[in-house]
């Protein structure tokens, strides 16, 4: 085999290796783009969910205060009703 044929074979192997490397680089770049898009989407979803959580936390606090107020009002009404019932018992006794 002549040295020219060996040189052509080596060039073909080098070109194939370079082509394979180029394909791997291109696939890696595409994968990186997709992963960055997925990360951006996940970060946006996280921010949205955090905002919803903050809003619901504020609503929960407001509802808890309202429940506390209602319980206090109920206790006041219960005491008034007991007092009225005691007065009725005294009248009928």
Helices and strands as residue ranges (DSSP letters): H 3-92
